[in-house]
Amino acid sequence: MRSLFAGAIAWAVLAQAAPSYAQQQGPNPLPPGEGRDIVAVACTQCHGPNAFTQLREGPDAWRFQVYDMILRGAQVQPSELEPAVNYLATNFGPGINVPPTTVQVSLPDGPGKDLVEQRCVLCHGLDRATSAKRAPAEWDGILRRMVFLGAPVSADEVKTITTYLGANFGAKQAMK
């Protein structure tokens, strides 16, 4: 018990002594708008801006992310929650200023290719989707999570995209 207490005190001292990312970086790189200062201070205490500015999520998903970060220690007051969520959804929502892909991707032809090219790129580059090898059930779970996070994909489109990704970017079966 004594070593646990000593470890907690040491961690607290180090955390206070270590400068935050925001303190190390200088001027605020985030777009102007109400909630910017809240996001800049709360989020960059632990993350560089790219950790969250690369995401493209709807308001419900951003709210979920902010609550998750509060549970992990982010210093966001109750009155700051909605301004932060609104700022994130406005500036980093689906289809908004998606950063260019660094890797050029050509998708194989097949049913669902057009949906992947139209829907997935609203939130991230195709390289993110095609670099993973996943079983069809995993792709289905990912697509359903993306819909929760704000991707404008219908239930029928989820099935088509899941089938396409599973067929073209599925996990390799183990040799028997």
Buried (B, 14 or more C-beta within 10 A) or exposed (E): EEEEEEEEEEEEEEEEEEEEBBEEBEEBEBEEBEBBBBBBBBBBBBBBBEEBBBBBBBBEBBBBBBBEBBEEEBEBEEEBBEBBBBBBBBBBBBEEEBEEEEEEBEBEEEEBBEBBEEBBBBBBBBEBBBEEEBEBEBBBEBBBEBBEBBBBBEEEBBEBBBBBBBBBBBBEEEEE
